[in-house]
Protein backbone atom coordinates (compact mmCIF):
# COMPACT_ATOMS: atom_id res chain seq x y z
CA UNK A 1 0.00 0.00 0.00
CA UNK A 2 1.52 3.33 -1.07
CA UNK A 3 0.94 5.55 1.98
CA UNK A 4 2.22 8.60 0.08
CA UNK A 5 -0.64 8.27 -2.43
CA UNK A 6 -3.13 7.70 0.40
CA UNK A 7 -1.84 10.85 2.08
CA UNK A 8 -2.07 12.90 -1.12
CA UNK A 9 -5.65 11.78 -1.65
CA UNK A 10 -6.53 12.62 1.94
CA UNK A 11 -4.99 16.08 1.44
CA UNK A 12 -7.52 16.53 -1.38
CA UNK A 13 -10.30 15.95 1.13
CA UNK A 14 -11.15 12.33 0.48
CA UNK A 15 -11.80 10.14 3.55
CA UNK A 16 -9.03 7.69 4.45
CA UNK A 17 -11.19 4.64 3.79
CA UNK A 18 -11.93 5.81 0.24
CA UNK A 19 -8.23 6.55 -0.32
CA UNK A 20 -7.19 3.10 0.87
CA UNK A 21 -9.71 1.46 -1.42
CA UNK A 22 -8.68 3.64 -4.37
CA UNK A 23 -5.02 2.70 -3.97
CA UNK A 24 -5.84 -0.97 -3.37
CA UNK A 25 -8.25 -1.43 -6.28
CA UNK A 26 -5.88 0.29 -8.72
CA UNK A 27 -2.99 -1.96 -7.63
CA UNK A 28 -0.79 0.92 -6.41
CA UNK A 29 -0.49 2.36 -9.93
CA UNK A 30 -0.33 5.98 -8.75
CA UNK A 31 -2.24 9.03 -7.62
CA UNK A 32 -4.14 9.62 -10.86
CA UNK A 33 -5.53 6.10 -11.08
CA UNK A 34 -6.47 6.06 -7.40
CA UNK A 35 -8.13 9.48 -7.61
CA UNK A 36 -10.11 8.42 -10.68
CA UNK A 37 -11.24 5.26 -8.87
CA UNK A 38 -12.37 7.27 -5.83
CA UNK A 39 -14.23 9.77 -8.04
CA UNK A 40 -15.96 6.94 -9.92
CA UNK A 41 -17.10 5.33 -6.64
CA UNK A 42 -18.20 8.44 -4.75
CA UNK A 43 -21.80 7.32 -4.86
CA UNK A 44 -21.13 3.88 -3.42
CA UNK A 45 -23.20 3.41 -0.27
CA UNK A 46 -21.61 3.63 3.13
CA UNK A 47 -17.90 4.22 3.01
CA UNK A 48 -18.00 7.70 1.48
CA UNK A 49 -21.17 9.22 2.85
CA UNK A 50 -19.93 10.04 6.35
CA UNK A 51 -17.36 12.53 5.02
CA UNK A 52 -19.34 14.02 2.16
CA UNK A 53 -19.51 17.47 3.76
CA UNK A 54 -15.73 17.62 4.11
CA UNK A 55 -15.28 16.52 0.51
CA UNK A 56 -17.75 19.13 -0.80
CA UNK A 57 -16.10 21.84 1.28
CA UNK A 58 -12.66 20.86 -0.06
CA UNK A 59 -13.94 20.65 -3.65
CA UNK A 60 -15.42 24.15 -3.44
CA UNK A 61 -12.13 25.44 -2.04
CA UNK A 62 -10.16 23.81 -4.85
CA UNK A 63 -12.64 25.08 -7.44
CA UNK A 64 -12.25 28.65 -6.22
CA UNK A 65 -8.47 28.34 -6.31
CA UNK A 66 -8.53 26.92 -9.84
CA UNK A 67 -10.86 29.72 -10.93
CA UNK A 68 -8.56 32.35 -9.46
CA UNK A 69 -5.52 30.75 -11.06
CA UNK A 70 -7.32 30.67 -14.42
CA UNK A 71 -8.06 34.40 -14.14
CA UNK A 72 -4.44 35.17 -13.29
CA UNK A 73 -3.16 33.08 -16.20
CA UNK A 74 -5.59 34.76 -18.58
CA UNK A 75 -4.43 38.17 -17.38
CA UNK A 76 -0.81 37.16 -17.95
CA UNK A 77 -1.72 35.87 -21.41
CA UNK A 78 -3.33 39.21 -22.31
CA UNK A 79 -0.32 41.14 -21.03
CA UNK A 80 2.13 39.03 -23.04
CA UNK A 81 -0.07 39.29 -26.13
CA UNK A 82 -0.17 43.09 -25.78
CA UNK A 83 3.59 43.34 -25.29
CA UNK A 84 4.27 41.15 -28.33
CA UNK A 85 1.76 43.14 -30.36
CA UNK A 86 3.45 46.43 -29.39
CA UNK A 87 6.86 45.07 -30.41
CA UNK A 88 5.61 44.17 -33.89
CA UNK A 89 4.38 47.71 -34.61
Secondary structure, 3 states (H helix, E strand, C coil): CCHHHHHHHHHCCCCHHHHHHHHHHCCCCCHHHHHHHHHHCCCCCCCCHHHHHHHHHHHHHHHHHHHHHHHHHHHHHHHHHHHHHHHCC
